[in-house]
């Protein structure tokens, strides 16, 4: 149907930047809202932030001022620019999207990309 593939994760020192990407692939689909989630070891998955088709964003309080979500609708790609990273940001980051396909609105998940922040 629609596949979401995250990339850009890796190991980074505290205070550094990292940029994640999420590319949507498939046929005859239209992406609606998109979001980034993350899940740290031993913890529940949480919503990091979301973005509408028009580019309006919101964020969890813990990342406000440090993370920025953007999207390129022509490329069906979602981005997460992370600055001033903290060890607490270490998690698997997941892309999520709502997409119209086959006459219905469905929700999709990527498989995740690991972000590790060293102190």
C-alpha positions, 0 to 999 in steps of 0.5 A: 500500500504505502511504505514509510522508510526512515533514514538519518539516524545514528550516533551523535554527541550531546549538543549536536544536530541530526536530521531524520528523513521519512520517504513515502512510497507507493502508488495512487496515494495522497498523504495527509498529516504526518508525525514523528514518534519515538520510543526510548529503551524501556519506555512507552512510545510518545508523540514528538510532533506533527505537521499538517499538509499546509505546514502547521506544526506542534511539538511535545514540550520536551523538544520545543525550540530544539526540534523542527518538523518540515515536509516536502509534499512534492517528494512525499518526504517528512523531515525532523531536524534535531538540534541541541540533542540530549542523552534523553533524546536517545530512542528509536524514531518512527515516522507516521502518516495518514494517507488516502488510498483506495477510497479510504484514509489509513494510518501507516508506520515506518520501521524506525531509525535509531538515534543515540546521543552520548553524554 
